[in-house]
Amino acid sequence: DTAPYAQFVATGSAYVDYALHHPARFQLMFRGEKLHLDTPRLREAADRTFGQLIETLSKLPVSARDGGTALTLAEQAGLAWAIVHGVASLTLDNPGFGECFGGADRVPAGLVKILGAASGAFGAEAPPA
């Protein structure tokens, strides 16, 4: 079943897509001096969003090659977030970053390849291309 992996990739792609289409909002969300996680409404939204990522990751099939060394779900979520946030931020902040993928318009396809390459760290195998 490739549906859980497709959902995982779609979640990451949506994150990057949002960043690229709403750069000011995306960057504002991560400005430490503007971020007030002690506000209940913001804390609830952050927890709900992180929970969705945890749920998505929990549905990925466990890889036979992880040898019992897979990261915890929270660690997997941190890694996934770091990957997609890094791709989004680098694409916004460094015009040359898109060249890693053959041009900025190819970043979404490049993200899919990156997530596939990293899937072993999530305790899952990417489905065959």
C-alpha positions as CSV (number, residue, x, y, z in Angstrom):
1,D,0.0,0.0,0.0
2,T,1.6,3.3,-1.1
3,A,-1.1,5.5,0.3
4,P,0.7,6.2,3.6
5,Y,3.9,7.2,1.8
6,A,1.9,9.3,-0.7
7,Q,0.3,11.1,2.3
8,F,3.8,11.7,3.8
9,V,5.1,13.2,0.6
10,A,2.0,15.2,0.1
11,T,2.3,16.7,3.6
12,G,5.9,17.7,3.0
13,S,5.1,19.1,-0.5
14,A,2.2,21.1,0.9
15,Y,4.6,22.6,3.5
16,V,7.1,23.7,0.8
17,D,4.3,24.8,-1.5
18,Y,2.8,27.1,1.2
19,A,6.2,28.6,1.9
20,L,6.8,29.3,-1.8
21,H,3.4,30.8,-2.4
22,H,3.1,32.8,0.9
23,P,6.7,33.6,1.8
24,A,6.0,36.5,4.1
25,R,3.5,34.5,6.2
26,F,5.8,31.5,6.2
27,Q,8.7,33.5,7.4
28,L,6.6,35.3,10.0
29,M,5.6,32.0,11.5
30,F,9.1,31.3,12.5
31,R,10.3,34.7,13.8
32,G,11.2,34.0,17.4
33,E,10.4,37.5,18.6
34,K,6.9,37.3,17.0
35,L,6.1,33.7,18.1
36,H,4.2,33.5,21.4
37,L,3.8,29.8,22.0
38,D,2.5,30.6,25.5
39,T,-0.7,31.8,23.8
40,P,-3.2,28.9,24.2
41,R,-4.7,29.2,20.7
42,L,-1.3,29.2,19.0
43,R,0.0,26.4,21.2
44,E,-3.1,24.3,20.3
45,A,-2.6,25.0,16.6
46,A,1.1,24.0,16.8
47,D,0.3,20.8,18.7
48,R,-2.4,19.9,16.3
49,T,-0.1,20.4,13.3
50,F,2.7,18.4,14.9
51,G,0.2,15.7,15.8
52,Q,-0.9,15.5,12.2
53,L,2.8,14.9,11.2
54,I,3.1,12.2,13.9
55,E,-0.1,10.5,12.7
56,T,1.1,10.6,9.1
57,L,4.5,9.1,10.0
58,S,2.9,6.4,12.2
59,K,1.1,5.0,9.1
60,L,4.3,4.4,7.2
61,P,5.1,0.7,6.9
62,V,8.1,-0.4,9.0
63,S,11.1,-1.3,6.9
64,A,12.6,-4.7,7.2
65,R,16.1,-3.1,7.0
66,D,15.8,-0.8,10.0
67,G,17.2,-3.5,12.3
68,G,15.3,-2.2,15.3
69,T,17.2,1.1,15.2
70,A,14.5,3.3,13.8
71,L,14.0,6.7,15.3
72,T,11.1,7.4,17.7
73,L,8.1,9.0,16.1
74,A,9.0,12.3,17.6
75,E,12.5,12.1,16.2
76,Q,11.2,11.1,12.8
77,A,8.8,14.1,12.9
78,G,11.7,16.4,13.8
79,L,13.8,15.0,10.9
80,A,10.9,15.3,8.4
81,W,10.2,18.9,9.6
82,A,13.9,19.8,9.3
83,I,14.1,18.4,5.8
84,V,11.0,20.2,4.5
85,H,11.6,23.4,6.4
86,G,15.2,23.4,5.2
87,V,14.2,23.0,1.6
88,A,11.5,25.7,1.9
89,S,13.8,28.2,3.7
90,L,16.8,27.6,1.4
91,T,14.6,28.0,-1.7
92,L,13.2,31.3,-0.3
93,D,16.5,32.7,1.0
94,N,19.0,31.5,-1.6
95,P,18.0,31.9,-5.2
96,G,20.8,29.4,-6.2
97,F,19.4,26.6,-4.0
98,G,16.9,25.6,-6.7
99,E,19.8,24.8,-9.0
100,C,20.4,21.7,-6.8
101,F,17.3,20.4,-8.5
102,G,17.8,21.9,-11.9
103,G,15.9,25.1,-11.2
104,A,13.5,26.5,-8.7
105,D,10.5,25.1,-10.5
106,R,11.9,21.6,-9.9
107,V,12.2,21.9,-6.1
108,P,8.9,20.1,-5.5
109,A,10.1,17.0,-7.5
110,G,13.4,17.3,-5.8
111,L,11.8,17.2,-2.4
112,V,10.0,13.9,-3.3
113,K,13.4,12.5,-4.2
114,I,15.0,13.7,-0.9
115,L,12.1,12.2,1.2
116,G,12.5,9.0,-0.7
117,A,16.2,8.9,0.0
118,A,15.6,9.6,3.7
119,S,12.7,7.2,4.1
120,G,14.9,4.6,5.8
121,A,15.5,7.0,8.7
122,F,11.7,7.1,9.1
123,G,11.7,3.3,9.4
124,A,10.0,2.9,6.1
125,E,10.8,2.1,2.6
126,A,9.8,4.4,-0.3
127,P,7.6,2.6,-2.8
128,P,9.3,1.8,-6.1
129,A,9.2,4.8,-8.5
